């Protein structure tokens, strides 16, 4: 499995869980029947997406390194989360 260059930690895991609870509360407060779209720079391991997947309908993964983007595609296929994904590479 491709490794994340920014290692996971207990504080990061707690932050992901806290955000998951906030996303859920937001959807309930706004009475949103649809799930949300994620767009950002997830880790190669898609740790955020895995925790938030119950509230997500799609993922747009952005990366600046083509090798990392390739690793992300491999990892995404192995996770089989059932969410559509779009990937994009930003050139700096």
Secondary structure, DSSP 4 states (H G I P E B T S, - for coil): -PPPSS---HHHHHHHHHHHHHHHHHHHHTT--SPEEEEE---TT-HHHHHHGGGEEEEEEEES-HHHHHHHHHHHHHH----EEEEEE---
